[in-house]
Amino acid sequence: MLYLAGAALLLGLLLLWWSARTRQKAGLPAGRVVYSDTGLQRQLEKPLYDRALGLTGRPDYLIERDDEIIPVEVKSSPAPREPYDSHVLQLAAYCLLVERQLGKRVPYGLLRYNDRTIPIDFTPQLQETLLETLTEMRRLERGRGLPARSHQSPARCWRCGFREICDQRLNA
């Protein structure tokens, strides 16, 4: 019986070590993963949605720590010198969606690149920039004042969410 208890304890410690190592390699902070849009779990998680904003999103992770929810967006490239505005606004959108859906203020989110993690404070100014950007995007969309495509990549065009309605899509 003692042998069985020792084996269970050893197995438990091994699982804790493996979980911590996996979390460290993924660049995730300490805390409990409460949402994941990676790997096999992708099909199990619902996207975050806010009808008033007309905004939907799937953060790569939501980490719960000290009664806070921290969105994590994982990028497969090395970190730029400064995070791209598009990455920051994507993360800000997840922060706002979490706040609206879960009713908790999100103090910051994390942009995880393959060589470092950059914390982004979700300030009232960043929230205002996000809301202004969404308003401008919708205005352009309604007026069909969208600029010409900014790429020559058929693969990028093929994956675009607007491909079906785009009059500038590449024939690929």
N, C-alpha and C positions, 0 to 999 in steps of 0.2 A: 504494500500500500504506500509506503514511504517512497519507494522507487517511482511509482506512478505520479505522486505529488511533485517530486523533484523534476520529472520529465515535463509535466505540465508547466511548472515554473520556468524551466529552461526554454520551452517553446514560447511562452509568453514574452520572456525577455528578448528572444530572438526576433519575434514579430515587432516588438517595440523598436529595436535597433534598426531593423529593415525599414520600417515606416519612417523613422527619423532620417535615415540615409536617403530614402527616396524623396522625401520632402525637401531635404537640403539640396539634392541634385536638381530638383525642379525649381528651386529658388523660392519656395513658398515660406511664408512666415509661420511661426508657431501658432497653433490654433486648430480649430476643427473645420474641416472642409464640409461646407453645408450645400455646395452646388458645384458641379463640374460639367464642363462642356467639352471634355477631352475623352479620347478613347472610346471604350464600349459604353460608358455612361451617357454619351451624347444623345442617344435615342431615348433615354429615360427622363432627362431633365426638360422641363418646359421653358420656353424663353420668357424673359421678363417683359412685361407689356404695360404701357400706360395709354389708355384710350384718349385722354385729353391731349396728350402730346402727339399721339399717333406714332409712338416710338416703341420699337421692339428690339431686344438685344439678348445675346447669349455670352455673358462673360466666361472666360475660361475657368475661373474659380471664384467662389465666394468663400472667404475664410471668416469664421466667427472667433473673436478673441476679446476677452474682457468686455462682453456685452456690446461689442462693435462688429459690424460687418465690413470686411475689406474686399473690394473687387480686385481681381488680379487678371490682367490681360497679358498673355504670353505671345511674344514675337519671336520668329525663328531666325532673325538676323542679329548681327552684333549691334550693340547700342550705338546710336549716333551721339555726337558730342552733346547735343541738346535734343530731347525728344521731339519728334515731328508734331506739329499742331494737330494733324489728323489722329495720331495715336492718343494725344492728350484729350482731345474732344471725344474720341470713342470711349476712353476710360471714364470721362466725366459723364457721358450718357449712361453708363452702367451705374455710376454712383447715384445719379438722379433716379434711375429706375428702381434701384434698391430702396432709396428713401421713400419713393411713392408707393411701392408695393409692400414694403415691410414696416414702414412708419418709423424708421430709425435714421437719425442723421449719420451720414457717412463722412468721417473726417478726412479720409484720404483713400487712394487706390494705388496699386502697384503696376508699373509697366515692367514686365520681366523679359529681358532680352537674353540671348544665349551667353552673354559674358558679364552681365550685371543687372541688378534690379534698381529701378528708379522710382522712388515714392513721389506721388503727385498729390498735393493738398487739394481737397475739393472745397475751395473757397467760394464765398458768395460771388466774387468777381468771375471765377471760372464758370460757375453755374449761369451767370448772366451772359457770358460769351457763348456758352452752349445754346442757350435759348435764343439769342440773337442769330446765331448760325442756323439753327433749325428754321426760324422764321424766314431768313433769307433764302434758304434752300427751297422752302415751300413756295415762296413768291416766284422764284425763278422757274420752278416746276409748273406752276399754274400758268405763267405767262410764256412758257416755252422759251424762256430766255436763257436756256442752258448753253454754256459755252461748247465749242466743238470738242470732240474727244481729244484727250491729252496723251494719247499713246498710239503705238503702232504694233501692239502685241496681240496677235489672235488668241493666244491662250488666256491673257487677261480679259479680253473682250468676252470670250466664251464663258468665263466664270462670273461675269458681272450680273448683278441682280436686276439690272434694268435692260438687259439684252433684248427681251421680247418687245419692248416698247421703244427702243432706241432707233432713231432714223439714221444714226451714224455708225451702227455696228459694222465690224469688219466681217467680210465673208470668209468664214473659216470652217 
